[in-house]
Amino acid sequence: MSDDQHPKAREATALRDDARRWVYPADQEFELVTGTGAHLRMRPIRPADARRLVDFHAKLSSRSVYRRYFSFHPVLSDEEVAHLTQVDYVDRFGFVVLDDDRFVGVGRYDRIPETDEAEVAFVVLDDFQQQGIGLSLLEHLAIVAARQGIVTFTAETQADNRGMMGVFEVFSDHVSARYEDEFILVSFPVVGSSRSGDQSRGEQPRGAPGSGETPPVGGALC
Ligand SMILES: CC(C)(COP(=O)(O)OP(=O)(O)OC[C@H]1O[C@@H](n2cnc3c(N)ncnc32)[C@H](O)[C@@H]1OP(=O)(O)O)[C@@H](O)C(=O)NCCC(=O)NCCS
C-alpha cells in the first residue's frame, strides 16, 4: 500500500484486505507432475489438515526434520500444528502437495510484520525430494506473495543445505546470502525471479474459478 494514498482510499484498501483474510483461496489448487511422472495435487493448507500434517511430520527422516527445524523435533506441538494449518492467506500462507490424501510436501511464507518481506520455509518427504516439488512450492508461493505486496523472500538455512540453496538458486538469479556461523541468511526478490510462475514443470490449474488467469508476475518469467 502506498503512503501517498488518500486516507479514504487507504481505509478502503485496508477493508478489502481484511475481507480477503482467512478466506480459502480455491483458485490456488493445481495438479502437478513430478520429475518421475507422479501425479500430485497442490493446494493451500487449511485448518482441517492438522491430522495430515502430524502424519506427514512423523514420516520425515530425522535429517529432514533437523534441516527444517534446526533441532531434533520428532513431534509437532499442538501450538505448532495450529500455527502451520491456520493461516490468513494474506500475511501467512501455506501450500501442501498431496499424493492422494497424504501430504508429501509443505511450503509456507510468513510476512515479517509491517514489512514487504516474508520468510519462506519448506519440507518435502524424503522419497519425493529432488523431483521438483520444492521448486514448485516456491514458485506458487511467490505468485501469491506478489499479489499480497510482498517484495522479498528471506530464509535461514544451514550452510551445507545444498538442497534448499539449489531450489533458491534455480528460482532466482538474484539470491544474496550472508553467512552467520553455520547458517546462511538468504534473500531474493519475489518478482523478476527466473522461474516464478513457470508451468513448464507439468503443473496445470485444476479449473477452479479464476485458476486460468495469468499470474501477475508472469511477465517476469524468463
Ligand atoms: C530443501 C527441499 C525442500 C528441496 O525440495 P526438493 O523438492 O527436493 O527440491 P526440487 O526437486 O524442487 O529441486 C529444485 C532444484 O534445486 C536443486 N536441488 C535440489 N536438491 C538438491 C541437492 N540435494 N543438491 C543440489 N541441488 C539440489 C536442483 O538443481 C533442482 O533443480 P532441477 O529440478 O532443475 O534439477 C527438500 O530437499 C527438503 O525437504 N529438505 C529437508 C528440509 C529442508 O532442508 N528444508 C529447508 C529449511 S529452510
The ligand as a Tripos MOL2 file, in Angstrom:
@<TRIPOS>MOLECULE
LIG
   48    50     1     0     0
SMALL
NO_CHARGES

@<TRIPOS>ATOM
      1 C1         15.1710  -28.4960    0.5690 C.3       1 LIG1
      2 C2         13.9660  -29.1890   -0.0420 C.3       1 LIG1
      3 C3         12.6870  -28.5080    0.4340 C.3       1 LIG1
      4 C4         14.0710  -29.1010   -1.5660 C.3       1 LIG1
      5 O1         12.9140  -29.6450   -2.1330 O.3       1 LIG1
      6 P1         13.0140  -30.6400   -3.3690 P.3       1 LIG1
      7 O2         11.6350  -30.9810   -3.7690 O.co2     1 LIG1
      8 O3         13.8960  -31.7580   -3.0140 O.co2     1 LIG1
      9 O4         13.7460  -29.7110   -4.4540 O.3       1 LIG1
     10 P2         13.4980  -29.7140   -6.0200 P.3       1 LIG1
     11 O5         13.4190  -31.1080   -6.5170 O.co2     1 LIG1
     12 O6         12.3660  -28.8160   -6.3450 O.co2     1 LIG1
     13 O7         14.8260  -29.0660   -6.5270 O.3       1 LIG1
     14 C5         14.8350  -27.8700   -7.2440 C.3       1 LIG1
     15 C6         16.2480  -27.5910   -7.6970 C.3       1 LIG1
     16 O8         17.1250  -27.4980   -6.5920 O.3       1 LIG1
     17 C7         18.3240  -28.2250   -6.8370 C.3       1 LIG1
     18 N1         18.4910  -29.2210   -5.8110 N.ar      1 LIG1
     19 C8         17.5360  -29.9270   -5.1560 C.ar      1 LIG1
     20 N2         18.0840  -30.7590   -4.2630 N.ar      1 LIG1
     21 C9         19.4270  -30.5880   -4.3830 C.ar      1 LIG1
     22 C10        20.5540  -31.1640   -3.7270 C.ar      1 LIG1
     23 N3         20.3920  -32.0940   -2.7610 N.pl3     1 LIG1
     24 N4         21.7740  -30.7300   -4.0640 N.ar      1 LIG1
     25 C11        21.9480  -29.7940   -5.0110 C.ar      1 LIG1
     26 N5         20.9210  -29.2180   -5.6660 N.ar      1 LIG1
     27 C12        19.6900  -29.6090   -5.3610 C.ar      1 LIG1
     28 C13        18.2230  -28.8710   -8.1460 C.3       1 LIG1
     29 O9         19.0720  -28.1640   -9.0130 O.3       1 LIG1
     30 C14        16.8100  -28.6890   -8.5860 C.3       1 LIG1
     31 O10        16.7680  -28.1930   -9.8780 O.3       1 LIG1
     32 P3         16.3160  -29.1230  -11.0910 P.3       1 LIG1
     33 O11        14.9330  -29.5590  -10.7670 O.co2     1 LIG1
     34 O12        16.3960  -28.2130  -12.2420 O.co2     1 LIG1
     35 O13        17.2700  -30.2520  -11.1020 O.co2     1 LIG1
     36 C15        13.9310  -30.6960    0.3420 C.3       1 LIG1
     37 O14        15.1510  -31.2870   -0.0440 O.3       1 LIG1
     38 C16        13.7020  -30.9100    1.8210 C.2       1 LIG1
     39 O15        12.5590  -31.0250    2.2530 O.2       1 LIG1
     40 N6         14.7850  -30.9780    2.6390 N.am      1 LIG1
     41 C17        14.6360  -31.1510    4.0510 C.3       1 LIG1
     42 C18        14.0510  -29.9260    4.7450 C.3       1 LIG1
     43 C19        14.8290  -28.6640    4.4280 C.2       1 LIG1
     44 O16        16.0200  -28.6590    4.2010 O.2       1 LIG1
     45 N7         14.0980  -27.5420    4.4610 N.am      1 LIG1
     46 C20        14.6710  -26.2330    4.2620 C.3       1 LIG1
     47 C21        14.6590  -25.4580    5.5290 C.3       1 LIG1
     48 S1         14.8370  -23.7200    5.2080 S.3       1 LIG1
@<TRIPOS>BOND
     1     1     2 1
     2     2     3 1
     3     2     4 1
     4     2    36 1
     5     4     5 1
     6     5     6 1
     7     6     7 2
     8     6     8 1
     9     6     9 1
    10     9    10 1
    11    10    11 2
    12    10    12 1
    13    10    13 1
    14    13    14 1
    15    14    15 1
    16    15    16 1
    17    15    30 1
    18    16    17 1
    19    17    18 1
    20    17    28 1
    21    18    19 ar
    22    18    27 ar
    23    19    20 ar
    24    20    21 ar
    25    21    22 ar
    26    21    27 ar
    27    22    23 1
    28    22    24 ar
    29    24    25 ar
    30    25    26 ar
    31    26    27 ar
    32    28    29 1
    33    28    30 1
    34    30    31 1
    35    31    32 1
    36    32    33 2
    37    32    34 1
    38    32    35 1
    39    36    37 1
    40    36    38 1
    41    38    39 2
    42    38    40 1
    43    40    41 1
    44    41    42 1
    45    42    43 1
    46    43    44 2
    47    43    45 1
    48    45    46 1
    49    46    47 1
    50    47    48 1
@<TRIPOS>SUBSTRUCTURE
     1 LIG1         1 GROUP 0 **** ****
